Amino acid sequence: MNLNDLAANVLQQQRSTPDLIADALREAILRGIFQEGQSLRQDEIATQFGVSRIPVREALRQLEAEGLVTLHLNRGAMVSVLTANEAQEICEIRSALEVQAIQLAIPKFSTADLEKAALILETTNQTTDAGLLAQLNWEFHAALYTSAERPRLLAMIKNLHINCDRYVRMQMAQMDYQERSQKEHYQLLDACKQRDTKTAVRLLKRHIDTAGEQLVMYLLQKS
């Protein structure tokens, strides 16, 4: 899939809004169609989507708020580059927010919530596609946090996941990483089923910290 395919998907919906364009551009960045540091020419993007530059500009502002795009006054837009220090900070914030979310969610879990999380893990076992694995990774975590009934908190956590998603996809491509991550997910789910908040918090924090350490190491090696 390339940007033309993503643009075609938007045009088929007959709603060339900034949100839809932002969705397509976001996916292009996460898939690596647009590389970090690459310039994003508004006129070229507008032509591909068959719209004026105004909705493209609005879409880029959305992606800037998510940390995926950097807007420069005279140089236009470019795909943001995540530094090791930024990744470290993101993971530290993730740890604090997601621990809060799981603590709030566990007392409110329903059987359906836990079954949904388990089904996501089963689906994860059946794929090796890095993009789908990253998406399922978020869906699993979101399934555990939704019961907290804190939509703003969940939105903040999702945005932090998006910031790291393109690099997480690279990690997901490594089988040893995926096997370990999946094992940790099952352990976390088991603690949630037992309503064991203390164990769930410990497992979740270790899960995020370990992933963060590997991401920081990866970014340091490529810099």
C-alpha positions as a Markdown table, in Angstrom:
| # | Residue | x | y | z |
|---|---|---|---|---|
| 1 | Met | 0.0 | 0.0 | 0.0 |
| 2 | Asn | 1.2 | 3.5 | -0.8 |
| 3 | Leu | -0.1 | 7.1 | -0.4 |
| 4 | Asn | -2.1 | 6.8 | -3.7 |
| 5 | Asp | -4.0 | 3.8 | -2.2 |
| 6 | Leu | -4.6 | 5.6 | 1.1 |
| 7 | Ala | -5.8 | 8.7 | -0.8 |
| 8 | Ala | -8.1 | 6.5 | -2.9 |
| 9 | Asn | -9.7 | 5.1 | 0.2 |
| 10 | Val | -10.5 | 8.6 | 1.4 |
| 11 | Leu | -11.9 | 9.6 | -2.0 |
| 12 | Gln | -14.1 | 6.5 | -2.1 |
| 13 | Gln | -15.8 | 7.8 | 1.1 |
| 14 | Gln | -16.7 | 11.0 | -0.7 |
| 15 | Arg | -15.8 | 13.0 | 2.3 |
| 16 | Ser | -12.5 | 14.7 | 1.8 |
| 17 | Thr | -12.4 | 16.3 | 5.2 |
| 18 | Pro | -9.3 | 17.2 | 7.3 |
| 19 | Asp | -9.9 | 14.3 | 9.6 |
| 20 | Leu | -9.9 | 11.7 | 6.8 |
| 21 | Ile | -6.8 | 13.2 | 5.2 |
| 22 | Ala | -5.1 | 13.2 | 8.6 |
| 23 | Asp | -6.0 | 9.5 | 9.0 |
| 24 | Ala | -4.5 | 8.7 | 5.6 |
| 25 | Leu | -1.3 | 10.7 | 6.2 |
| 26 | Arg | -1.0 | 9.3 | 9.7 |
| 27 | Glu | -1.1 | 5.8 | 8.3 |
| 28 | Ala | 1.4 | 6.7 | 5.6 |
| 29 | Ile | 3.8 | 7.9 | 8.3 |
| 30 | Leu | 3.3 | 4.8 | 10.5 |
| 31 | Arg | 3.8 | 2.5 | 7.6 |
| 32 | Gly | 7.0 | 4.2 | 6.6 |
| 33 | Ile | 5.7 | 5.5 | 3.3 |
| 34 | Phe | 6.8 | 8.9 | 4.6 |
| 35 | Gln | 10.2 | 8.6 | 6.4 |
| 36 | Glu | 11.2 | 10.6 | 9.4 |
| 37 | Gly | 12.6 | 14.0 | 8.4 |
| 38 | Gln | 10.9 | 13.9 | 5.0 |
| 39 | Ser | 9.2 | 17.0 | 3.7 |
| 40 | Leu | 5.5 | 16.9 | 3.2 |
| 41 | Arg | 4.5 | 19.2 | 0.3 |
| 42 | Gln | 1.0 | 20.5 | 0.8 |
| 43 | Asp | 0.4 | 21.2 | -2.9 |
| 44 | Glu | 1.3 | 17.6 | -3.9 |
| 45 | Ile | -0.8 | 16.1 | -1.1 |
| 46 | Ala | -3.8 | 18.3 | -2.0 |
| 47 | Thr | -3.5 | 17.2 | -5.7 |
| 48 | Gln | -3.5 | 13.5 | -4.7 |
| 49 | Phe | -6.6 | 14.0 | -2.5 |
| 50 | Gly | -8.3 | 16.2 | -5.0 |
| 51 | Val | -8.8 | 19.0 | -2.5 |
| 52 | Ser | -7.5 | 22.5 | -1.8 |
| 53 | Arg | -4.5 | 23.1 | 0.5 |
| 54 | Ile | -6.8 | 24.3 | 3.3 |
| 55 | Pro | -8.0 | 20.8 | 4.5 |
| 56 | Val | -4.4 | 19.5 | 4.0 |
| 57 | Arg | -3.1 | 22.3 | 6.2 |
| 58 | Glu | -5.7 | 21.5 | 8.9 |
| 59 | Ala | -4.8 | 17.8 | 8.7 |
| 60 | Leu | -1.1 | 18.6 | 9.1 |
| 61 | Arg | -1.9 | 20.6 | 12.2 |
| 62 | Gln | -3.7 | 17.6 | 13.7 |
| 63 | Leu | -0.7 | 15.5 | 13.1 |
| 64 | Glu | 1.6 | 18.2 | 14.6 |
| 65 | Ala | -0.5 | 18.0 | 17.8 |
| 66 | Glu | 0.0 | 14.2 | 17.8 |
| 67 | Gly | 3.8 | 14.7 | 17.5 |
| 68 | Leu | 4.0 | 13.0 | 14.0 |
| 69 | Val | 4.6 | 16.2 | 12.0 |
| 70 | Thr | 6.7 | 19.3 | 12.6 |
| 71 | Leu | 5.6 | 22.6 | 11.0 |
| 72 | His | 8.2 | 25.2 | 10.1 |
| 73 | Leu | 7.3 | 28.8 | 9.3 |
| 74 | Asn | 9.5 | 28.9 | 6.1 |
| 75 | Arg | 10.2 | 25.3 | 5.4 |
| 76 | Gly | 6.7 | 23.8 | 5.5 |
| 77 | Ala | 5.9 | 20.5 | 7.1 |
| 78 | Met | 8.1 | 17.5 | 7.7 |
| 79 | Val | 7.8 | 14.1 | 9.4 |
| 80 | Ser | 8.9 | 14.5 | 13.0 |
| 81 | Val | 12.1 | 12.7 | 14.2 |
| 82 | Leu | 11.8 | 11.0 | 17.6 |
| 83 | Thr | 14.9 | 11.3 | 19.7 |
| 84 | Ala | 16.0 | 8.9 | 22.3 |
| 85 | Asn | 15.4 | 11.5 | 25.0 |
| 86 | Glu | 11.9 | 12.1 | 23.7 |
| 87 | Ala | 11.2 | 8.4 | 23.6 |
| 88 | Gln | 12.4 | 8.0 | 27.2 |
| 89 | Glu | 10.0 | 10.8 | 28.3 |
| 90 | Ile | 7.1 | 9.4 | 26.4 |
| 91 | Cys | 7.5 | 6.0 | 28.0 |
| 92 | Glu | 7.8 | 7.5 | 31.5 |
| 93 | Ile | 4.5 | 9.4 | 30.9 |
| 94 | Arg | 2.9 | 6.3 | 29.5 |
| 95 | Ser | 3.9 | 4.3 | 32.6 |
| 96 | Ala | 2.3 | 6.9 | 34.9 |
| 97 | Leu | -0.9 | 7.3 | 32.9 |
| 98 | Glu | -1.5 | 3.6 | 32.0 |
| 99 | Val | -0.9 | 2.5 | 35.6 |
| 100 | Gln | -3.6 | 5.0 | 36.7 |
| 101 | Ala | -5.9 | 3.7 | 34.0 |
| 102 | Ile | -5.5 | 0.1 | 34.9 |
| 103 | Gln | -6.0 | 0.9 | 38.6 |
| 104 | Leu | -9.3 | 2.6 | 37.8 |
| 105 | Ala | -10.4 | -0.1 | 35.3 |
| 106 | Ile | -9.9 | -3.3 | 37.2 |
| 107 | Pro | -12.7 | -2.8 | 39.7 |
| 108 | Lys | -15.1 | -2.1 | 36.8 |
| 109 | Phe | -14.2 | -5.0 | 34.5 |
| 110 | Ser | -17.0 | -7.0 | 33.1 |
| 111 | Thr | -16.8 | -10.5 | 31.6 |
| 112 | Ala | -17.2 | -9.0 | 28.2 |
| 113 | Asp | -14.3 | -6.6 | 28.7 |
| 114 | Leu | -12.0 | -9.5 | 29.6 |
| 115 | Glu | -13.3 | -11.7 | 26.8 |
| 116 | Lys | -12.6 | -8.9 | 24.3 |
| 117 | Ala | -9.0 | -8.5 | 25.5 |
| 118 | Ala | -8.5 | -12.3 | 25.3 |
| 119 | Leu | -9.9 | -12.4 | 21.7 |
| 120 | Ile | -7.5 | -9.6 | 20.7 |
| 121 | Leu | -4.6 | -11.7 | 22.0 |
| 122 | Glu | -5.9 | -14.8 | 20.0 |
| 123 | Thr | -6.0 | -12.7 | 16.9 |
| 124 | Thr | -2.5 | -11.4 | 17.6 |
| 125 | Asn | -1.3 | -15.0 | 17.7 |
| 126 | Gln | -2.5 | -15.5 | 14.1 |
| 127 | Thr | -0.5 | -12.8 | 12.3 |
| 128 | Thr | 3.0 | -11.7 | 11.7 |
| 129 | Asp | 2.2 | -8.4 | 9.9 |
| 130 | Ala | 4.0 | -5.7 | 11.8 |
| 131 | Gly | 1.4 | -3.1 | 11.1 |
| 132 | Leu | -1.5 | -5.3 | 12.3 |
| 133 | Leu | 0.5 | -6.4 | 15.3 |
| 134 | Ala | 1.0 | -2.7 | 16.4 |
| 135 | Gln | -2.7 | -2.0 | 15.9 |
| 136 | Leu | -3.7 | -5.1 | 17.9 |
| 137 | Asn | -1.2 | -4.1 | 20.6 |
| 138 | Trp | -3.0 | -0.8 | 21.0 |
| 139 | Glu | -6.4 | -2.4 | 20.9 |
| 140 | Phe | -5.4 | -4.8 | 23.7 |
| 141 | His | -4.2 | -2.0 | 26.0 |
| 142 | Ala | -7.3 | 0.1 | 25.1 |
| 143 | Ala | -9.6 | -2.9 | 25.9 |
| 144 | Leu | -8.1 | -3.0 | 29.4 |
| 145 | Tyr | -8.3 | 0.8 | 30.0 |
| 146 | Thr | -11.7 | 1.6 | 28.6 |
| 147 | Ser | -13.5 | 0.4 | 31.7 |
| 148 | Ala | -11.8 | 3.2 | 33.7 |
| 149 | Glu | -14.4 | 5.5 | 32.1 |
| 150 | Arg | -11.8 | 8.2 | 31.6 |
| 151 | Pro | -12.0 | 9.2 | 27.9 |
| 152 | Arg | -9.6 | 12.1 | 28.2 |
| 153 | Leu | -7.0 | 9.9 | 29.9 |
| 154 | Leu | -7.5 | 7.2 | 27.2 |
| 155 | Ala | -7.1 | 9.8 | 24.5 |
| 156 | Met | -3.8 | 11.0 | 26.1 |
| 157 | Ile | -2.5 | 7.4 | 26.3 |
| 158 | Lys | -3.5 | 6.7 | 22.7 |
| 159 | Asn | -1.6 | 9.8 | 21.5 |
| 160 | Leu | 1.5 | 8.6 | 23.3 |
| 161 | His | 1.2 | 5.2 | 21.6 |
| 162 | Ile | 0.8 | 6.9 | 18.2 |
| 163 | Asn | 4.0 | 8.9 | 18.8 |
| 164 | Cys | 6.0 | 5.6 | 19.1 |
| 165 | Asp | 3.9 | 3.4 | 16.8 |
| 166 | Arg | 6.1 | 3.6 | 13.7 |
| 167 | Tyr | 9.1 | 2.4 | 15.8 |
| 168 | Val | 7.1 | -0.2 | 17.6 |
| 169 | Arg | 6.2 | -1.7 | 14.3 |
| 170 | Met | 9.9 | -2.2 | 13.7 |
| 171 | Gln | 10.2 | -3.9 | 17.0 |
| 172 | Met | 7.2 | -6.0 | 16.3 |
| 173 | Ala | 8.9 | -7.4 | 13.2 |
| 174 | Gln | 11.4 | -9.1 | 15.6 |
| 175 | Met | 10.0 | -12.4 | 16.6 |
| 176 | Asp | 11.7 | -12.5 | 20.0 |
| 177 | Tyr | 10.2 | -9.1 | 20.9 |
| 178 | Gln | 6.8 | -10.2 | 19.8 |
| 179 | Glu | 6.9 | -13.5 | 21.7 |
| 180 | Arg | 8.0 | -11.7 | 24.9 |
| 181 | Ser | 5.4 | -9.0 | 24.5 |
| 182 | Gln | 2.6 | -11.5 | 23.9 |
| 183 | Lys | 3.7 | -13.5 | 27.0 |
| 184 | Glu | 3.6 | -10.3 | 29.1 |
| 185 | His | 0.2 | -9.5 | 27.7 |
| 186 | Tyr | -1.2 | -12.8 | 28.8 |
| 187 | Gln | 0.3 | -12.4 | 32.3 |
| 188 | Leu | -1.3 | -8.9 | 32.5 |
| 189 | Leu | -4.6 | -10.2 | 31.4 |
| 190 | Asp | -4.5 | -13.1 | 33.9 |
| 191 | Ala | -3.8 | -10.5 | 36.7 |
| 192 | Cys | -6.8 | -8.5 | 35.5 |
| 193 | Lys | -9.0 | -11.6 | 35.6 |
| 194 | Gln | -8.0 | -12.2 | 39.2 |
| 195 | Arg | -8.7 | -8.6 | 40.0 |
| 196 | Asp | -5.2 | -8.5 | 41.3 |
| 197 | Thr | -4.4 | -4.8 | 41.0 |
| 198 | Lys | -1.0 | -4.9 | 42.6 |
| 199 | Thr | 0.3 | -7.6 | 40.3 |
| 200 | Ala | -1.3 | -6.0 | 37.2 |
| 201 | Val | 0.4 | -2.6 | 38.0 |
| 202 | Arg | 3.8 | -4.3 | 38.5 |
| 203 | Leu | 3.4 | -6.3 | 35.2 |
| 204 | Leu | 2.2 | -3.3 | 33.2 |
| 205 | Lys | 5.0 | -1.0 | 34.5 |
| 206 | Arg | 7.6 | -3.6 | 33.7 |
| 207 | His | 6.1 | -4.2 | 30.2 |
| 208 | Ile | 6.2 | -0.5 | 29.4 |
| 209 | Asp | 9.6 | 0.1 | 30.9 |
| 210 | Thr | 11.1 | -2.8 | 29.0 |
| 211 | Ala | 9.6 | -1.7 | 25.7 |
| 212 | Gly | 10.9 | 1.8 | 26.4 |
| 213 | Glu | 14.4 | 0.7 | 27.1 |
| 214 | Gln | 14.5 | -1.2 | 23.8 |
| 215 | Leu | 13.1 | 1.7 | 21.9 |
| 216 | Val | 15.7 | 4.1 | 23.4 |
| 217 | Met | 18.5 | 1.7 | 22.6 |
| 218 | Tyr | 17.2 | 1.4 | 19.0 |
| 219 | Leu | 17.1 | 5.2 | 18.5 |
| 220 | Leu | 20.6 | 5.7 | 20.0 |
| 221 | Gln | 22.0 | 3.1 | 17.7 |
| 222 | Lys | 20.5 | 4.7 | 14.6 |
| 223 | Ser | 21.4 | 8.2 | 15.5 |
